[in-house]
Amino acid sequence: MRLKCIRLAGFKSFVDPTTVPFTKNMTCVVGPNGCGKSNIIDAVRWVMGESSAKHLRGESMTDVIFNGSTARKPVGQASIELVFDNSDGSLQGQYGQYAEIALKRQVTREGQSSYFLNGTKCRRKDITEIFLGTGLGARSYAIIEQGMISRLIEAKPEELRTFIEEAAGISKYKERRKETESRMRRTQENLDRLLDIREELERQLQRLQRQAEAAHRYRELKAQERRLKGQLRAIRWRDLDHQVRQFSGVIGDLEIQSEKHLFALRQSETEIEESRQQHQEANDQLEKVQASFYELGNQITRLEQQMTHRQQRGQQLQIEMGEVDRHIQENLQEQQQDKSRLSDVELTLAELEPEFEMQQEASETLELSLEEAEENVQQWQHRWDGFNQKAQQYQRDAEVAQGRIQQHERSLQDLKQRQQRLLDQQSTLESPKEQDEELEMMQETALEYELTLEQLEEKASVLKEQLQHCRNQLTMQQQQLDQTREQQQINRGRMASLQALQDAALASDDQKQQDWLKQQGLANAVRLAQQLSVNETWSLAVETVLDSQLQAIRCKSLQLPELAGQLDGLEQAELSFSLTDHVSGLPSEQTLASQVTCDGAIPEVLFRVVMAHSPEQAMERLARLPDGFSVITASGIWIGPGWLRYQKGNHQAQGMLNRARDIDALQQELELNDGHLSELEAQLQLKREEQQNIEHQSAQVADQRMSVQQQKGELDGQIKTRQMKLEQFNERQRHLSEELDQVRHKLEEEQSLLEESREEWQLALEQTELFAEEKEELQADRNRHREEYDRQRQMVRSEREKLHQLALKRQELTGQQQLAATGIERIEQQLERLREKREQLTEELELLREPAEGGDDLLDELIERRTEEEQKLIRFRDQAQQLNEAMRKMEKSRSEHERDLERVRTELEKMRMQQQTLSVQRESINEQLDEIGGDLQELLRELPEEATASVWQDRQSEVTEKIKRLGAINLAAIEEYEAQLERKQYLDAQNDELTEALDMLENAIRKIDKETRQRFKQTFDDVNSWLQRLFPKVFGGGSAWLALTGDDMLETGVSIMARPPGKKNSTIHLLSGGEKALTAIALVFSIFQLNPAPFCMLDEVDAPLDDANVGRYANMVKEMSTHLQFIYISHNKIAMEMADHLMGVTMQEPGVSRIVAVDIDEASALIDV
């Protein structure tokens, strides 16, 4: 097995897809420093499962992805593929059959890492397991990188042991032991959890058992209570039914009394109705007379009111007219006063107007002087503001500059303190050890869980499909079984129907006839129809010819005389007998006998009946037949000499032969279906057992999935936590570096700004001193202008006050003038309205003084008519009073009858209500019994005659009290107990399985330990032997050996001792760099002699060696390359010369590596040519 090529894409500096071929066994990779040579070895180690970014010369796994250059953008993922040639079949295991094996790993910037084996996605564990024991691995002795030589020699004994283990091929045992221990831990954890669950279940089972026993007792008592409740309700129903019957008698008596009182009431109501009609007629006449009397009274009253109203209205008009005259005189006086007041106000205004105008002119003059003084002040203020702006600007500049100086000084101090804190944090910040490797291992374990889940899900899916298929088959088989059973029932029904018809046709249902046959010993004798077998086409013809003979009882000729003598004992019967031993001739093919087969003799008549296919053919054949013969068609037309017979559907013998045939066919089908039913039931039972088995397997798979999902969830949480910690560490480290750069940059900026602020502050102070003199001059001008402005403003204020007083007085007089004019106008309007009202009152008074004509005569006439109507009214009132008295007596009688009827009805309703209440209670008891499923009549029959409700109530109370004493009852305890017991038994079985598995694992570990000790000791001795032989060869003398640090072959470390020629070193650390390198080479090659890996990669191992030692090193590599593939990186010309194949790595484009390969043999051949 050898490395065929490496395919790189996006990995570190190999951004473009690049294939690195290895066609020879000794390939040397050359190139300048920094061109990416070591990236090839990093690529191999990365694919082999390296999980630590620091061992790949990075900080995180995403650092292996090309991060861009000056001319190229970063890429999103990196991938490496190693292609191995396994044509010799040296690789063992399941992949040993492949001639070529391709390992691929790719990673994205999101940190998602994937492995592929021959194009199939796999786990990191699958990659490492392939090469366990072969010497290949991410950190095996087959890959020696820069600096690893010295680390190999200076390694701790425990670390050096791993190389011996790899050489011994026991790394796979160690890995298996680790897995086994992990499984044992998980198994023990499962056992612990299982023990807790089983103990908890045991406690639950004890509690549930008690609850289940209580539930059983509770159910028994509840059943007894229900029975007693039913009986108690039956007793109450019986008592209520008795009371209902008693109430029915009482109600009947009350109904008779109610009818009597109702009849008397109806008579009283009839008499009252007649009296009411008479009273109504009298009332109608009374109302007419009364209405006429009241109408005359109203007319008299209205006439008298009109006369009184005219007198009162005249008096009222006289009073109102006096009031109007008084208001007119008052308004005239008030008008005269307002006119006098208006004249005085107008005279005062005329005198005040010239004085107001003079004061106004004086005020305006002073206002102009004040404006001039104010303008002078404003001009000074403009000069002062300009000066202040300049002075304040320089003052502000000085203050701002001073503030900036203080701010920059504080900022500098803060930045220095911040810089020191960041430096302290950076010095104390340490990278977490082995975090990358542990994270990778955890991710691999998570991937294993994912694959396990996928397998379980696939298995669950398969089981689900199998279960569904099984259920479908079960349903189909059940349907088939039901259909077969249904068909069997149909066939049995049809069989019974046909058999009944056949028995009727054979007269087997005549009991007297059957009794007689039984006496003659012929109860089981067969009938002729039962022995005949007829061609189906001629069945109707045979039935037509034989007719009632088909019912003939088959017997021997010797029995006929005896039977004939016994026939007189039958009162009514129709019997015929047919001889079974009668000998007939052979049937002709044309006779009907040829279509019949029989267990005994064929009836003689069939031999004399010829068959024809149509009536025409029958007539032709009949003409040629001798006497005694006849012809019949298949449709049943029977023709003889001088006669024709045809019957269809009107005789019970018809269809007898077909029924017999159908009965035989149905009997066979029934027997066949019975066997088929047994087979279907057996298959159905097997299918149910198969379904239960699949369901059990599905439950186990579901439990396993749940367990794996739980473990994966916990692991995912740990991975996320670890990733967050790593991200936080990297982010913190990056943040500290960026923050320190920012702080240094800000320190420089703040220092520069501080110097600038100090210069600005000094300039502002100088300008402030120059403005002090100009400020004094402006302050003197301000005082002079201020004094002049204050004097003018005081004068203007005094004149304004005088003008204001005159304006107020003028305004007051003007208001009085307007008020007086308005009052005069208002009074004029009031006088006009009063004069109009006086004229209206005068006109109305004149009208009232005119006398009313004929008023007194009309009043006398109306009074006389009212007196006549009053006499009539008295007469009709007396008549109505008499009728009212008679009606009151009748109403009193009716009331007495109503009271008696109401009393009886009330008592009747009370009795009915009580009866209804009892009936409702009785029906309620019926409904209660229906709800609990009790049969009233059955309960009444069970009850003894002396049973009473009180006794049964006491019995029920005793049972109820027993139920209460049981306390709270868990009715589901029985089912829960059975379910938990089944689960307990299942967990006990699991516990036994896990215990057995744990014992097996412990035995496996003991076996692994035993084999590991043997192989490690053997390999240690062999490597030590080879080291003692190769060391003098590499050094030209001296000695070296390996030593164990302990006695336990499972844990002991390995140390190396070397003594170059002429030296006696006490420790390996005293060797020079070249001596350490040669010693490490000798050790590595010693291991290769024992367990050669498929290839060996060396990265500048010859760097610390001189030319002589490089020659010896190169010769040894050349010698071993005959059976081992070497890929090494070197800058030494001697090492380059020894290579069979040179491969150059260039970086013409900055940041991008490319491959240039040269075959030494081909190049030498070209040179020779």
ABEGO torsion letter per residue (X at the ends): XBBABBBBBGBEABABBBBBBBABABBBBBEBBGAGAAAAAAAAAAAAGBABAAAAGBABAAAABBAEBAABBBBABBBBBBBBBAAAGABBEAAAABABBBBBBBBBAAGBBBBBBGGBBBBAAAAAAAABGAGBEAABAABBBBGAAAAAAABBAAAAAAAAAAAAGAAAAAAAAAAAAAAAAAAAAAAAAAAAAAAAAAAAAAAAAAAAAAAAAAAAAAAAAAAAAAAAAAAAAAAAAAAAAAAAAAAAAAAAAAAAAAAAAAAAAAAAAAAAAAAAAAAAAAAAAAAAAAAAAAAAAAAAAAAAAAAAAAAAAAAAAAAAAAAAAAAAAAAAAAAAAAAAAAAAAAAAAAAAAAAAAAAAAAAAAAAAAAAAAAAAAAAAAAAAAAAAAAAAAAAAAAAAAAAAAAAAAAAAAAAAAAAAAAAABBBBBGAAAAAAAAAAAAAAAAAAAAAAAAAAAAAAAAAAAAAAAAAAAAAAAAAAAAAAAAAAAAAAAAAAAAAAAAGAABAAAAAAAAAAGAAABBBAAAABBBBAAAAAAAAAAAEAAAABBBBBAAAAAAAAAAAAABABBBBBBBBAABBBBBBBAABAAAABBBABBBBAAAAABBBBABAAAAAAAAAABBBGBBBBBAAGBBBBBGBBBBBBGABAABGAAAAAAAAAAAAAAAAAAAAAAAAAAAAAAAAAAAAAAAAAAAAAAAAAAAAAAAAAAAAAAAAAAAAAAAAAAAAAAAAAAAAAAAAAAAAAAAAAAAAAAAAAAAAAAAAAAAAAAAAAAAAAAAAAAAAAAAAAAAAAAAAAAAAAAAAAAAAAAAAAAAAAAAAAAAAAAAAAAAAAAAAAAAAAAAAAABBBBGAAAAAAAAAAAAAAAAAAAAAAAAAAAAAAAAAAAAAAAAAAAAAAAAAAAAAAAAAAAAAAAAAAAAAAAAAAAAAAGBBAAAAAAABBAABBAAAAAAAAAAAAAAAAAAEBBBAAAAAAAAAAAAAAAAAAAAAAAAAAAAAAAAAAAAAAAAAAAAAAAAAAAAAAAAAAAAAAAAAGEEBBBBBBABABAAABBBBBBBBBBGBBBABAAABBAAAAAAAAAAAAAAAAAABBBABBBBBGAAAABBAAAAAAAAAAAAAAAAABBBBBBBABAAAAAABABBBBBBBABBGBBBBBBBBAAAAAAAAAX
